[in-house]
Amino acid sequence: MTTASPSDHVVPVESGRDRLRILRGASVALYTLLSLDLVLTVVAFRDEVDRHSLYQRVKSKPWTVTLAEARAVEHGVDTVNAISLVLFVATAVGFAVWLWAAYSRLGELGYDRRHGSGWAIGAWFLPVANLFMPRRIVNDLVDAEVSRHGETMSTVSLRRWTTAWWMTWLVAIGVGCVVNSMNSRAQTVDAALSASVGFMVRCVAFAAAAVLAIVAVRLVTRQQRELTSVR
């Protein structure tokens, strides 16, 4: 991977303004999508509590559980999961547009970057690479002014917020993979109960990641608005 050179040509100022407008619009869209993610995660947690309660009754008092009740609970969980998947994809697209606008503007203003602007989009959708490439690109945004002003408290704080967001996001993804595996292999009520607890932990992790993402997007967007050209 070669380092992108922002000094190969001069981009009109108007282009930088266009990127800033896209950045602002994408950030507003992300706030909305992440807020919806957070609300849906709360709903998913509530539905999982209901399913866990159902499993406990199946184990201790099976005669109190009807087939209709079991189907209703499972349908509720499946519906929320389907909506979550659509919202997850929409949020990923929102992040890709937001990061592309910020990263391409960084190059237009003359700041050093380790990658081309296309990576700001592709990094989210390439298997394995999407676990670390978006973080590298965000790091370039965070460190944009270090070469000019050195390490500041603002930079340190921003790096901590973005690191907390990304680490929490990776934990949530990891927990989700483990829990999905547990659920697919569950053959007993006890195993289903364990998977249900895991799903609740996953909900908490995703909720935390959504909150931290909102903070990180807000802080990075504010930093980008304050950047000036170094050409």
PyMOL CGO cylinders between C-alpha atoms (Angstrom):
from pymol import cmd
from pymol.cgo import CYLINDER

trace = [
    CYLINDER, 0.00, 0.00, 0.00, 1.55, 3.31, -1.07, 0.3, 1, 1, 1, 1, 1, 1,
    CYLINDER, 1.55, 3.31, -1.07, 1.14, 6.60, 0.70, 0.3, 1, 1, 1, 1, 1, 1,
    CYLINDER, 1.14, 6.60, 0.70, -1.20, 8.97, -1.06, 0.3, 1, 1, 1, 1, 1, 1,
    CYLINDER, -1.20, 8.97, -1.06, 0.49, 12.17, -2.15, 0.3, 1, 1, 1, 1, 1, 1,
    CYLINDER, 0.49, 12.17, -2.15, -1.77, 15.20, -1.74, 0.3, 1, 1, 1, 1, 1, 1,
    CYLINDER, -1.77, 15.20, -1.74, 0.67, 17.54, -3.45, 0.3, 1, 1, 1, 1, 1, 1,
    CYLINDER, 0.67, 17.54, -3.45, 0.48, 16.05, -6.95, 0.3, 1, 1, 1, 1, 1, 1,
    CYLINDER, 0.48, 16.05, -6.95, -2.11, 18.62, -8.00, 0.3, 1, 1, 1, 1, 1, 1,
    CYLINDER, -2.11, 18.62, -8.00, -4.01, 21.56, -6.61, 0.3, 1, 1, 1, 1, 1, 1,
    CYLINDER, -4.01, 21.56, -6.61, -7.73, 20.97, -6.08, 0.3, 1, 1, 1, 1, 1, 1,
    CYLINDER, -7.73, 20.97, -6.08, -10.04, 24.00, -6.35, 0.3, 1, 1, 1, 1, 1, 1,
    CYLINDER, -10.04, 24.00, -6.35, -11.23, 25.44, -3.04, 0.3, 1, 1, 1, 1, 1, 1,
    CYLINDER, -11.23, 25.44, -3.04, -14.84, 24.88, -4.14, 0.3, 1, 1, 1, 1, 1, 1,
    CYLINDER, -14.84, 24.88, -4.14, -14.17, 21.14, -4.20, 0.3, 1, 1, 1, 1, 1, 1,
    CYLINDER, -14.17, 21.14, -4.20, -13.07, 21.26, -0.57, 0.3, 1, 1, 1, 1, 1, 1,
    CYLINDER, -13.07, 21.26, -0.57, -16.27, 23.12, 0.30, 0.3, 1, 1, 1, 1, 1, 1,
    CYLINDER, -16.27, 23.12, 0.30, -18.29, 20.43, -1.46, 0.3, 1, 1, 1, 1, 1, 1,
    CYLINDER, -18.29, 20.43, -1.46, -16.55, 17.77, 0.60, 0.3, 1, 1, 1, 1, 1, 1,
    CYLINDER, -16.55, 17.77, 0.60, -17.30, 19.72, 3.77, 0.3, 1, 1, 1, 1, 1, 1,
    CYLINDER, -17.30, 19.72, 3.77, -20.99, 19.93, 2.87, 0.3, 1, 1, 1, 1, 1, 1,
    CYLINDER, -20.99, 19.93, 2.87, -21.06, 16.19, 2.21, 0.3, 1, 1, 1, 1, 1, 1,
    CYLINDER, -21.06, 16.19, 2.21, -19.25, 15.62, 5.49, 0.3, 1, 1, 1, 1, 1, 1,
    CYLINDER, -19.25, 15.62, 5.49, -21.80, 17.65, 7.42, 0.3, 1, 1, 1, 1, 1, 1,
    CYLINDER, -21.80, 17.65, 7.42, -24.73, 15.93, 5.72, 0.3, 1, 1, 1, 1, 1, 1,
    CYLINDER, -24.73, 15.93, 5.72, -23.23, 12.47, 6.27, 0.3, 1, 1, 1, 1, 1, 1,
    CYLINDER, -23.23, 12.47, 6.27, -22.59, 13.25, 9.94, 0.3, 1, 1, 1, 1, 1, 1,
    CYLINDER, -22.59, 13.25, 9.94, -26.25, 14.23, 10.45, 0.3, 1, 1, 1, 1, 1, 1,
    CYLINDER, -26.25, 14.23, 10.45, -27.33, 11.03, 8.69, 0.3, 1, 1, 1, 1, 1, 1,
    CYLINDER, -27.33, 11.03, 8.69, -24.99, 9.03, 10.93, 0.3, 1, 1, 1, 1, 1, 1,
    CYLINDER, -24.99, 9.03, 10.93, -26.37, 10.63, 14.09, 0.3, 1, 1, 1, 1, 1, 1,
    CYLINDER, -26.37, 10.63, 14.09, -29.83, 9.55, 12.96, 0.3, 1, 1, 1, 1, 1, 1,
    CYLINDER, -29.83, 9.55, 12.96, -28.81, 6.03, 11.96, 0.3, 1, 1, 1, 1, 1, 1,
    CYLINDER, -28.81, 6.03, 11.96, -26.78, 5.44, 15.11, 0.3, 1, 1, 1, 1, 1, 1,
    CYLINDER, -26.78, 5.44, 15.11, -29.63, 6.71, 17.26, 0.3, 1, 1, 1, 1, 1, 1,
    CYLINDER, -29.63, 6.71, 17.26, -31.95, 4.27, 15.51, 0.3, 1, 1, 1, 1, 1, 1,
    CYLINDER, -31.95, 4.27, 15.51, -29.36, 1.54, 16.07, 0.3, 1, 1, 1, 1, 1, 1,
    CYLINDER, -29.36, 1.54, 16.07, -29.35, 2.38, 19.76, 0.3, 1, 1, 1, 1, 1, 1,
    CYLINDER, -29.35, 2.38, 19.76, -33.15, 2.32, 20.03, 0.3, 1, 1, 1, 1, 1, 1,
    CYLINDER, -33.15, 2.32, 20.03, -33.37, -0.97, 18.15, 0.3, 1, 1, 1, 1, 1, 1,
    CYLINDER, -33.37, -0.97, 18.15, -30.69, -2.47, 20.38, 0.3, 1, 1, 1, 1, 1, 1,
    CYLINDER, -30.69, -2.47, 20.38, -32.79, -1.60, 23.43, 0.3, 1, 1, 1, 1, 1, 1,
    CYLINDER, -32.79, -1.60, 23.43, -35.79, -3.27, 21.80, 0.3, 1, 1, 1, 1, 1, 1,
    CYLINDER, -35.79, -3.27, 21.80, -33.66, -6.32, 20.97, 0.3, 1, 1, 1, 1, 1, 1,
    CYLINDER, -33.66, -6.32, 20.97, -32.49, -6.52, 24.57, 0.3, 1, 1, 1, 1, 1, 1,
    CYLINDER, -32.49, -6.52, 24.57, -36.09, -6.40, 25.80, 0.3, 1, 1, 1, 1, 1, 1,
    CYLINDER, -36.09, -6.40, 25.80, -37.12, -9.14, 23.35, 0.3, 1, 1, 1, 1, 1, 1,
    CYLINDER, -37.12, -9.14, 23.35, -34.16, -11.27, 24.43, 0.3, 1, 1, 1, 1, 1, 1,
    CYLINDER, -34.16, -11.27, 24.43, -35.18, -10.90, 28.08, 0.3, 1, 1, 1, 1, 1, 1,
    CYLINDER, -35.18, -10.90, 28.08, -38.64, -12.18, 27.08, 0.3, 1, 1, 1, 1, 1, 1,
    CYLINDER, -38.64, -12.18, 27.08, -37.10, -15.14, 25.25, 0.3, 1, 1, 1, 1, 1, 1,
    CYLINDER, -37.10, -15.14, 25.25, -34.82, -15.91, 28.19, 0.3, 1, 1, 1, 1, 1, 1,
    CYLINDER, -34.82, -15.91, 28.19, -37.84, -15.88, 30.51, 0.3, 1, 1, 1, 1, 1, 1,
    CYLINDER, -37.84, -15.88, 30.51, -39.62, -18.24, 28.13, 0.3, 1, 1, 1, 1, 1, 1,
    CYLINDER, -39.62, -18.24, 28.13, -36.69, -20.66, 28.13, 0.3, 1, 1, 1, 1, 1, 1,
    CYLINDER, -36.69, -20.66, 28.13, -36.61, -20.61, 31.92, 0.3, 1, 1, 1, 1, 1, 1,
    CYLINDER, -36.61, -20.61, 31.92, -40.28, -21.55, 32.03, 0.3, 1, 1, 1, 1, 1, 1,
    CYLINDER, -40.28, -21.55, 32.03, -39.70, -24.30, 29.48, 0.3, 1, 1, 1, 1, 1, 1,
    CYLINDER, -39.70, -24.30, 29.48, -37.06, -25.69, 31.81, 0.3, 1, 1, 1, 1, 1, 1,
    CYLINDER, -37.06, -25.69, 31.81, -38.90, -25.34, 35.13, 0.3, 1, 1, 1, 1, 1, 1,
    CYLINDER, -38.90, -25.34, 35.13, -42.61, -25.29, 34.21, 0.3, 1, 1, 1, 1, 1, 1,
    CYLINDER, -42.61, -25.29, 34.21, -43.01, -26.54, 30.63, 0.3, 1, 1, 1, 1, 1, 1,
    CYLINDER, -43.01, -26.54, 30.63, -46.76, -26.98, 30.97, 0.3, 1, 1, 1, 1, 1, 1,
    CYLINDER, -46.76, -26.98, 30.97, -47.17, -23.18, 31.26, 0.3, 1, 1, 1, 1, 1, 1,
    CYLINDER, -47.17, -23.18, 31.26, -45.74, -22.52, 27.79, 0.3, 1, 1, 1, 1, 1, 1,
    CYLINDER, -45.74, -22.52, 27.79, -47.98, -22.67, 24.74, 0.3, 1, 1, 1, 1, 1, 1,
    CYLINDER, -47.98, -22.67, 24.74, -46.85, -23.15, 21.14, 0.3, 1, 1, 1, 1, 1, 1,
    CYLINDER, -46.85, -23.15, 21.14, -48.46, -19.85, 20.15, 0.3, 1, 1, 1, 1, 1, 1,
    CYLINDER, -48.46, -19.85, 20.15, -46.53, -18.00, 22.86, 0.3, 1, 1, 1, 1, 1, 1,
    CYLINDER, -46.53, -18.00, 22.86, -43.23, -19.57, 21.83, 0.3, 1, 1, 1, 1, 1, 1,
    CYLINDER, -43.23, -19.57, 21.83, -43.84, -18.68, 18.18, 0.3, 1, 1, 1, 1, 1, 1,
    CYLINDER, -43.84, -18.68, 18.18, -44.76, -15.09, 19.10, 0.3, 1, 1, 1, 1, 1, 1,
    CYLINDER, -44.76, -15.09, 19.10, -41.56, -14.61, 21.09, 0.3, 1, 1, 1, 1, 1, 1,
    CYLINDER, -41.56, -14.61, 21.09, -39.37, -16.09, 18.34, 0.3, 1, 1, 1, 1, 1, 1,
    CYLINDER, -39.37, -16.09, 18.34, -41.16, -14.01, 15.70, 0.3, 1, 1, 1, 1, 1, 1,
    CYLINDER, -41.16, -14.01, 15.70, -40.47, -10.84, 17.68, 0.3, 1, 1, 1, 1, 1, 1,
    CYLINDER, -40.47, -10.84, 17.68, -36.77, -11.67, 17.95, 0.3, 1, 1, 1, 1, 1, 1,
    CYLINDER, -36.77, -11.67, 17.95, -36.52, -12.59, 14.25, 0.3, 1, 1, 1, 1, 1, 1,
    CYLINDER, -36.52, -12.59, 14.25, -38.27, -9.37, 13.18, 0.3, 1, 1, 1, 1, 1, 1,
    CYLINDER, -38.27, -9.37, 13.18, -35.93, -7.17, 15.21, 0.3, 1, 1, 1, 1, 1, 1,
    CYLINDER, -35.93, -7.17, 15.21, -32.90, -9.08, 13.84, 0.3, 1, 1, 1, 1, 1, 1,
    CYLINDER, -32.90, -9.08, 13.84, -34.07, -8.53, 10.25, 0.3, 1, 1, 1, 1, 1, 1,
    CYLINDER, -34.07, -8.53, 10.25, -34.56, -4.80, 10.82, 0.3, 1, 1, 1, 1, 1, 1,
    CYLINDER, -34.56, -4.80, 10.82, -31.19, -4.63, 12.59, 0.3, 1, 1, 1, 1, 1, 1,
    CYLINDER, -31.19, -4.63, 12.59, -29.46, -6.16, 9.57, 0.3, 1, 1, 1, 1, 1, 1,
    CYLINDER, -29.46, -6.16, 9.57, -30.95, -3.56, 7.19, 0.3, 1, 1, 1, 1, 1, 1,
    CYLINDER, -30.95, -3.56, 7.19, -30.04, -0.75, 9.59, 0.3, 1, 1, 1, 1, 1, 1,
    CYLINDER, -30.04, -0.75, 9.59, -26.54, -2.18, 10.00, 0.3, 1, 1, 1, 1, 1, 1,
    CYLINDER, -26.54, -2.18, 10.00, -25.94, -2.02, 6.24, 0.3, 1, 1, 1, 1, 1, 1,
    CYLINDER, -25.94, -2.02, 6.24, -27.37, 1.52, 6.05, 0.3, 1, 1, 1, 1, 1, 1,
    CYLINDER, -27.37, 1.52, 6.05, -25.09, 2.62, 8.90, 0.3, 1, 1, 1, 1, 1, 1,
    CYLINDER, -25.09, 2.62, 8.90, -22.06, 1.08, 7.18, 0.3, 1, 1, 1, 1, 1, 1,
    CYLINDER, -22.06, 1.08, 7.18, -22.88, 3.02, 4.00, 0.3, 1, 1, 1, 1, 1, 1,
    CYLINDER, -22.88, 3.02, 4.00, -23.29, 6.19, 6.06, 0.3, 1, 1, 1, 1, 1, 1,
    CYLINDER, -23.29, 6.19, 6.06, -19.89, 5.66, 7.68, 0.3, 1, 1, 1, 1, 1, 1,
    CYLINDER, -19.89, 5.66, 7.68, -18.30, 5.03, 4.28, 0.3, 1, 1, 1, 1, 1, 1,
    CYLINDER, -18.30, 5.03, 4.28, -19.66, 8.29, 2.83, 0.3, 1, 1, 1, 1, 1, 1,
    CYLINDER, -19.66, 8.29, 2.83, -18.73, 10.27, 5.96, 0.3, 1, 1, 1, 1, 1, 1,
    CYLINDER, -18.73, 10.27, 5.96, -15.19, 8.87, 6.07, 0.3, 1, 1, 1, 1, 1, 1,
    CYLINDER, -15.19, 8.87, 6.07, -14.68, 9.38, 2.33, 0.3, 1, 1, 1, 1, 1, 1,
    CYLINDER, -14.68, 9.38, 2.33, -15.74, 13.03, 2.56, 0.3, 1, 1, 1, 1, 1, 1,
    CYLINDER, -15.74, 13.03, 2.56, -13.42, 13.66, 5.51, 0.3, 1, 1, 1, 1, 1, 1,
    CYLINDER, -13.42, 13.66, 5.51, -10.46, 11.72, 4.08, 0.3, 1, 1, 1, 1, 1, 1,
    CYLINDER, -10.46, 11.72, 4.08, -10.64, 13.15, 0.57, 0.3, 1, 1, 1, 1, 1, 1,
    CYLINDER, -10.64, 13.15, 0.57, -10.91, 16.66, 2.04, 0.3, 1, 1, 1, 1, 1, 1,
    CYLINDER, -10.91, 16.66, 2.04, -7.82, 15.94, 4.13, 0.3, 1, 1, 1, 1, 1, 1,
    CYLINDER, -7.82, 15.94, 4.13, -5.84, 15.32, 0.94, 0.3, 1, 1, 1, 1, 1, 1,
    CYLINDER, -5.84, 15.32, 0.94, -7.28, 18.38, -0.77, 0.3, 1, 1, 1, 1, 1, 1,
    CYLINDER, -7.28, 18.38, -0.77, -6.14, 20.58, 2.10, 0.3, 1, 1, 1, 1, 1, 1,
    CYLINDER, -6.14, 20.58, 2.10, -2.60, 19.23, 1.78, 0.3, 1, 1, 1, 1, 1, 1,
    CYLINDER, -2.60, 19.23, 1.78, -2.33, 16.93, 4.81, 0.3, 1, 1, 1, 1, 1, 1,
    CYLINDER, -2.33, 16.93, 4.81, -0.41, 13.65, 4.68, 0.3, 1, 1, 1, 1, 1, 1,
    CYLINDER, -0.41, 13.65, 4.68, -2.41, 10.45, 4.28, 0.3, 1, 1, 1, 1, 1, 1,
    CYLINDER, -2.41, 10.45, 4.28, -1.33, 6.82, 4.24, 0.3, 1, 1, 1, 1, 1, 1,
    CYLINDER, -1.33, 6.82, 4.24, -3.98, 5.72, 1.73, 0.3, 1, 1, 1, 1, 1, 1,
    CYLINDER, -3.98, 5.72, 1.73, -6.00, 6.93, -1.23, 0.3, 1, 1, 1, 1, 1, 1,
    CYLINDER, -6.00, 6.93, -1.23, -9.52, 8.29, -0.80, 0.3, 1, 1, 1, 1, 1, 1,
    CYLINDER, -9.52, 8.29, -0.80, -11.05, 5.12, -2.24, 0.3, 1, 1, 1, 1, 1, 1,
    CYLINDER, -11.05, 5.12, -2.24, -9.93, 3.17, 0.81, 0.3, 1, 1, 1, 1, 1, 1,
    CYLINDER, -9.93, 3.17, 0.81, -12.25, 5.28, 2.97, 0.3, 1, 1, 1, 1, 1, 1,
    CYLINDER, -12.25, 5.28, 2.97, -15.13, 3.47, 1.27, 0.3, 1, 1, 1, 1, 1, 1,
    CYLINDER, -15.13, 3.47, 1.27, -13.63, 0.09, 0.38, 0.3, 1, 1, 1, 1, 1, 1,
    CYLINDER, -13.63, 0.09, 0.38, -12.20, -0.45, 3.85, 0.3, 1, 1, 1, 1, 1, 1,
    CYLINDER, -12.20, -0.45, 3.85, -15.69, -0.95, 5.29, 0.3, 1, 1, 1, 1, 1, 1,
    CYLINDER, -15.69, -0.95, 5.29, -16.67, -3.73, 2.90, 0.3, 1, 1, 1, 1, 1, 1,
    CYLINDER, -16.67, -3.73, 2.90, -13.51, -5.83, 2.43, 0.3, 1, 1, 1, 1, 1, 1,
    CYLINDER, -13.51, -5.83, 2.43, -13.42, -8.90, 4.71, 0.3, 1, 1, 1, 1, 1, 1,
    CYLINDER, -13.42, -8.90, 4.71, -10.62, -8.82, 7.31, 0.3, 1, 1, 1, 1, 1, 1,
    CYLINDER, -10.62, -8.82, 7.31, -9.52, -5.36, 6.14, 0.3, 1, 1, 1, 1, 1, 1,
    CYLINDER, -9.52, -5.36, 6.14, -12.71, -3.91, 7.62, 0.3, 1, 1, 1, 1, 1, 1,
    CYLINDER, -12.71, -3.91, 7.62, -11.43, -4.90, 11.05, 0.3, 1, 1, 1, 1, 1, 1,
    CYLINDER, -11.43, -4.90, 11.05, -8.49, -2.48, 10.95, 0.3, 1, 1, 1, 1, 1, 1,
    CYLINDER, -8.49, -2.48, 10.95, -8.42, -0.30, 7.81, 0.3, 1, 1, 1, 1, 1, 1,
    CYLINDER, -8.42, -0.30, 7.81, -11.21, 2.11, 8.86, 0.3, 1, 1, 1, 1, 1, 1,
    CYLINDER, -11.21, 2.11, 8.86, -9.35, 2.62, 12.12, 0.3, 1, 1, 1, 1, 1, 1,
    CYLINDER, -9.35, 2.62, 12.12, -6.11, 3.48, 10.27, 0.3, 1, 1, 1, 1, 1, 1,
    CYLINDER, -6.11, 3.48, 10.27, -7.96, 6.03, 8.17, 0.3, 1, 1, 1, 1, 1, 1,
    CYLINDER, -7.96, 6.03, 8.17, -9.61, 7.58, 11.22, 0.3, 1, 1, 1, 1, 1, 1,
    CYLINDER, -9.61, 7.58, 11.22, -6.14, 7.78, 12.81, 0.3, 1, 1, 1, 1, 1, 1,
    CYLINDER, -6.14, 7.78, 12.81, -4.97, 9.86, 9.83, 0.3, 1, 1, 1, 1, 1, 1,
    CYLINDER, -4.97, 9.86, 9.83, -7.88, 12.24, 10.43, 0.3, 1, 1, 1, 1, 1, 1,
    CYLINDER, -7.88, 12.24, 10.43, -7.15, 12.46, 14.15, 0.3, 1, 1, 1, 1, 1, 1,
    CYLINDER, -7.15, 12.46, 14.15, -3.44, 13.13, 13.58, 0.3, 1, 1, 1, 1, 1, 1,
    CYLINDER, -3.44, 13.13, 13.58, -3.96, 15.66, 10.79, 0.3, 1, 1, 1, 1, 1, 1,
    CYLINDER, -3.96, 15.66, 10.79, -2.62, 18.66, 12.69, 0.3, 1, 1, 1, 1, 1, 1,
    CYLINDER, -2.62, 18.66, 12.69, 0.05, 16.89, 14.75, 0.3, 1, 1, 1, 1, 1, 1,
    CYLINDER, 0.05, 16.89, 14.75, 2.70, 17.76, 12.14, 0.3, 1, 1, 1, 1, 1, 1,
    CYLINDER, 2.70, 17.76, 12.14, 1.78, 21.45, 12.43, 0.3, 1, 1, 1, 1, 1, 1,
    CYLINDER, 1.78, 21.45, 12.43, 1.00, 21.91, 16.12, 0.3, 1, 1, 1, 1, 1, 1,
    CYLINDER, 1.00, 21.91, 16.12, 2.43, 18.80, 17.74, 0.3, 1, 1, 1, 1, 1, 1,
    CYLINDER, 2.43, 18.80, 17.74, 0.57, 16.55, 20.15, 0.3, 1, 1, 1, 1, 1, 1,
    CYLINDER, 0.57, 16.55, 20.15, -2.16, 18.56, 21.90, 0.3, 1, 1, 1, 1, 1, 1,
    CYLINDER, -2.16, 18.56, 21.90, -4.69, 17.68, 24.58, 0.3, 1, 1, 1, 1, 1, 1,
    CYLINDER, -4.69, 17.68, 24.58, -7.37, 17.90, 21.92, 0.3, 1, 1, 1, 1, 1, 1,
    CYLINDER, -7.37, 17.90, 21.92, -5.60, 15.32, 19.78, 0.3, 1, 1, 1, 1, 1, 1,
    CYLINDER, -5.60, 15.32, 19.78, -5.02, 13.01, 22.74, 0.3, 1, 1, 1, 1, 1, 1,
    CYLINDER, -5.02, 13.01, 22.74, -8.68, 13.25, 23.79, 0.3, 1, 1, 1, 1, 1, 1,
    CYLINDER, -8.68, 13.25, 23.79, -9.93, 12.64, 20.24, 0.3, 1, 1, 1, 1, 1, 1,
    CYLINDER, -9.93, 12.64, 20.24, -7.66, 9.61, 19.86, 0.3, 1, 1, 1, 1, 1, 1,
    CYLINDER, -7.66, 9.61, 19.86, -8.97, 8.15, 23.12, 0.3, 1, 1, 1, 1, 1, 1,
    CYLINDER, -8.97, 8.15, 23.12, -12.59, 8.54, 22.02, 0.3, 1, 1, 1, 1, 1, 1,
    CYLINDER, -12.59, 8.54, 22.02, -12.02, 6.99, 18.59, 0.3, 1, 1, 1, 1, 1, 1,
    CYLINDER, -12.02, 6.99, 18.59, -9.98, 4.16, 20.11, 0.3, 1, 1, 1, 1, 1, 1,
    CYLINDER, -9.98, 4.16, 20.11, -12.71, 3.44, 22.68, 0.3, 1, 1, 1, 1, 1, 1,
    CYLINDER, -12.71, 3.44, 22.68, -15.31, 3.40, 19.90, 0.3, 1, 1, 1, 1, 1, 1,
    CYLINDER, -15.31, 3.40, 19.90, -13.35, 1.06, 17.64, 0.3, 1, 1, 1, 1, 1, 1,
    CYLINDER, -13.35, 1.06, 17.64, -12.33, -1.34, 20.41, 0.3, 1, 1, 1, 1, 1, 1,
    CYLINDER, -12.33, -1.34, 20.41, -15.91, -1.53, 21.68, 0.3, 1, 1, 1, 1, 1, 1,
    CYLINDER, -15.91, -1.53, 21.68, -17.13, -2.13, 18.15, 0.3, 1, 1, 1, 1, 1, 1,
    CYLINDER, -17.13, -2.13, 18.15, -14.65, -5.02, 17.68, 0.3, 1, 1, 1, 1, 1, 1,
    CYLINDER, -14.65, -5.02, 17.68, -15.69, -6.51, 21.02, 0.3, 1, 1, 1, 1, 1, 1,
    CYLINDER, -15.69, -6.51, 21.02, -19.35, -6.33, 19.99, 0.3, 1, 1, 1, 1, 1, 1,
    CYLINDER, -19.35, -6.33, 19.99, -18.58, -8.05, 16.67, 0.3, 1, 1, 1, 1, 1, 1,
    CYLINDER, -18.58, -8.05, 16.67, -16.54, -10.74, 18.47, 0.3, 1, 1, 1, 1, 1, 1,
    CYLINDER, -16.54, -10.74, 18.47, -19.26, -11.37, 21.04, 0.3, 1, 1, 1, 1, 1, 1,
    CYLINDER, -19.26, -11.37, 21.04, -21.83, -11.57, 18.26, 0.3, 1, 1, 1, 1, 1, 1,
    CYLINDER, -21.83, -11.57, 18.26, -19.83, -14.22, 16.37, 0.3, 1, 1, 1, 1, 1, 1,
    CYLINDER, -19.83, -14.22, 16.37, -19.36, -16.34, 19.49, 0.3, 1, 1, 1, 1, 1, 1,
    CYLINDER, -19.36, -16.34, 19.49, -23.01, -16.07, 20.52, 0.3, 1, 1, 1, 1, 1, 1,
    CYLINDER, -23.01, -16.07, 20.52, -24.29, -16.90, 17.03, 0.3, 1, 1, 1, 1, 1, 1,
    CYLINDER, -24.29, -16.90, 17.03, -22.15, -20.03, 17.11, 0.3, 1, 1, 1, 1, 1, 1,
    CYLINDER, -22.15, -20.03, 17.11, -23.47, -20.93, 20.57, 0.3, 1, 1, 1, 1, 1, 1,
    CYLINDER, -23.47, -20.93, 20.57, -27.05, -20.45, 19.40, 0.3, 1, 1, 1, 1, 1, 1,
    CYLINDER, -27.05, -20.45, 19.40, -26.63, -22.55, 16.25, 0.3, 1, 1, 1, 1, 1, 1,
    CYLINDER, -26.63, -22.55, 16.25, -25.17, -25.43, 18.30, 0.3, 1, 1, 1, 1, 1, 1,
    CYLINDER, -25.17, -25.43, 18.30, -27.70, -25.24, 21.14, 0.3, 1, 1, 1, 1, 1, 1,
    CYLINDER, -27.70, -25.24, 21.14, -29.42, -28.61, 21.54, 0.3, 1, 1, 1, 1, 1, 1,
    CYLINDER, -29.42, -28.61, 21.54, -30.69, -28.29, 25.11, 0.3, 1, 1, 1, 1, 1, 1,
    CYLINDER, -30.69, -28.29, 25.11, -32.65, -25.72, 27.09, 0.3, 1, 1, 1, 1, 1, 1,
    CYLINDER, -32.65, -25.72, 27.09, -29.56, -24.94, 29.18, 0.3, 1, 1, 1, 1, 1, 1,
    CYLINDER, -29.56, -24.94, 29.18, -27.54, -24.28, 26.04, 0.3, 1, 1, 1, 1, 1, 1,
    CYLINDER, -27.54, -24.28, 26.04, -30.32, -22.03, 24.70, 0.3, 1, 1, 1, 1, 1, 1,
    CYLINDER, -30.32, -22.03, 24.70, -30.36, -20.14, 28.01, 0.3, 1, 1, 1, 1, 1, 1,
    CYLINDER, -30.36, -20.14, 28.01, -26.60, -19.57, 27.79, 0.3, 1, 1, 1, 1, 1, 1,
    CYLINDER, -26.60, -19.57, 27.79, -26.91, -18.31, 24.21, 0.3, 1, 1, 1, 1, 1, 1,
    CYLINDER, -26.91, -18.31, 24.21, -29.74, -16.00, 25.29, 0.3, 1, 1, 1, 1, 1, 1,
    CYLINDER, -29.74, -16.00, 25.29, -27.54, -14.46, 27.98, 0.3, 1, 1, 1, 1, 1, 1,
    CYLINDER, -27.54, -14.46, 27.98, -24.85, -14.02, 25.34, 0.3, 1, 1, 1, 1, 1, 1,
    CYLINDER, -24.85, -14.02, 25.34, -27.29, -12.19, 23.07, 0.3, 1, 1, 1, 1, 1, 1,
    CYLINDER, -27.29, -12.19, 23.07, -28.08, -9.78, 25.91, 0.3, 1, 1, 1, 1, 1, 1,
    CYLINDER, -28.08, -9.78, 25.91, -24.35, -9.12, 26.41, 0.3, 1, 1, 1, 1, 1, 1,
    CYLINDER, -24.35, -9.12, 26.41, -24.07, -8.50, 22.67, 0.3, 1, 1, 1, 1, 1, 1,
    CYLINDER, -24.07, -8.50, 22.67, -26.89, -5.93, 22.87, 0.3, 1, 1, 1, 1, 1, 1,
    CYLINDER, -26.89, -5.93, 22.87, -25.08, -4.07, 25.65, 0.3, 1, 1, 1, 1, 1, 1,
    CYLINDER, -25.08, -4.07, 25.65, -21.83, -4.07, 23.65, 0.3, 1, 1, 1, 1, 1, 1,
    CYLINDER, -21.83, -4.07, 23.65, -23.52, -2.77, 20.50, 0.3, 1, 1, 1, 1, 1, 1,
    CYLINDER, -23.52, -2.77, 20.50, -25.35, -0.08, 22.49, 0.3, 1, 1, 1, 1, 1, 1,
    CYLINDER, -25.35, -0.08, 22.49, -22.05, 1.11, 23.98, 0.3, 1, 1, 1, 1, 1, 1,
    CYLINDER, -22.05, 1.11, 23.98, -20.43, 1.08, 20.53, 0.3, 1, 1, 1, 1, 1, 1,
    CYLINDER, -20.43, 1.08, 20.53, -23.30, 3.16, 19.10, 0.3, 1, 1, 1, 1, 1, 1,
    CYLINDER, -23.30, 3.16, 19.10, -22.99, 5.80, 21.84, 0.3, 1, 1, 1, 1, 1, 1,
    CYLINDER, -22.99, 5.80, 21.84, -19.21, 6.00, 21.43, 0.3, 1, 1, 1, 1, 1, 1,
    CYLINDER, -19.21, 6.00, 21.43, -19.60, 6.19, 17.64, 0.3, 1, 1, 1, 1, 1, 1,
    CYLINDER, -19.60, 6.19, 17.64, -21.91, 9.20, 17.95, 0.3, 1, 1, 1, 1, 1, 1,
    CYLINDER, -21.91, 9.20, 17.95, -19.33, 10.97, 20.14, 0.3, 1, 1, 1, 1, 1, 1,
    CYLINDER, -19.33, 10.97, 20.14, -16.45, 10.03, 17.81, 0.3, 1, 1, 1, 1, 1, 1,
    CYLINDER, -16.45, 10.03, 17.81, -18.28, 11.22, 14.67, 0.3, 1, 1, 1, 1, 1, 1,
    CYLINDER, -18.28, 11.22, 14.67, -19.20, 14.50, 16.34, 0.3, 1, 1, 1, 1, 1, 1,
    CYLINDER, -19.20, 14.50, 16.34, -15.63, 15.20, 17.50, 0.3, 1, 1, 1, 1, 1, 1,
    CYLINDER, -15.63, 15.20, 17.50, -13.96, 14.22, 14.21, 0.3, 1, 1, 1, 1, 1, 1,
    CYLINDER, -13.96, 14.22, 14.21, -16.47, 16.26, 12.20, 0.3, 1, 1, 1, 1, 1, 1,
    CYLINDER, -16.47, 16.26, 12.20, -15.83, 19.30, 14.39, 0.3, 1, 1, 1, 1, 1, 1,
    CYLINDER, -15.83, 19.30, 14.39, -12.08, 18.86, 13.97, 0.3, 1, 1, 1, 1, 1, 1,
    CYLINDER, -12.08, 18.86, 13.97, -12.48, 18.63, 10.19, 0.3, 1, 1, 1, 1, 1, 1,
    CYLINDER, -12.48, 18.63, 10.19, -14.46, 21.86, 10.06, 0.3, 1, 1, 1, 1, 1, 1,
    CYLINDER, -14.46, 21.86, 10.06, -11.59, 23.64, 11.80, 0.3, 1, 1, 1, 1, 1, 1,
    CYLINDER, -11.59, 23.64, 11.80, -8.85, 22.37, 9.47, 0.3, 1, 1, 1, 1, 1, 1,
    CYLINDER, -8.85, 22.37, 9.47, -7.20, 24.95, 7.21, 0.3, 1, 1, 1, 1, 1, 1,
    CYLINDER, -7.20, 24.95, 7.21, -5.22, 24.43, 4.02, 0.3, 1, 1, 1, 1, 1, 1,
    CYLINDER, -5.22, 24.43, 4.02, -1.48, 23.75, 4.31, 0.3, 1, 1, 1, 1, 1, 1,
    CYLINDER, -1.48, 23.75, 4.31, -0.78, 24.28, 0.60, 0.3, 1, 1, 1, 1, 1, 1,
]
cmd.load_cgo(trace, "trace")
